[in-house]
Amino acid sequence: MRNVNLNILKFLESIDNFCLSLTNMGLEVSYQLSVISYQFTEKTPHTLHPTPYTLHPTYTLHPTPHFPTSPLPHFPTSHFPLRRSS
């Protein structure tokens, strides 16, 4: 299993090196590792190191809130009149 993991890491490193060479030629490179997160033991100044928390460069927050679309009354409305204490 360790050998398989090392081969995967070498493959991912070769992808990073390829993207770096494209960038050095003036081509823009954009990619996302959404399933695989990895860490290299040998770090060089030119090796990319994505983490599980690294967002894609074009990521934007979702504009729709994650709650029901019908507003729930948080303040008294005509359906819930204010009670006046006397």
TAQUICOR-V873050 format. One record per pair of residues at least 24 apart in sequence whose ideal C-beta (glycine too) atoms are under 6 Angstrom apart, sorted by the first residue. I is the first residue (numbers start at 1). J is the second residue. If there is no record, write none. Layout:
# TAQUICOR-V873050
((I J) (I J))
This chain:
# TAQUICOR-V873050
((9 38) (12 38) (16 47) (16 48) (20 46) (30 57) (32 56))
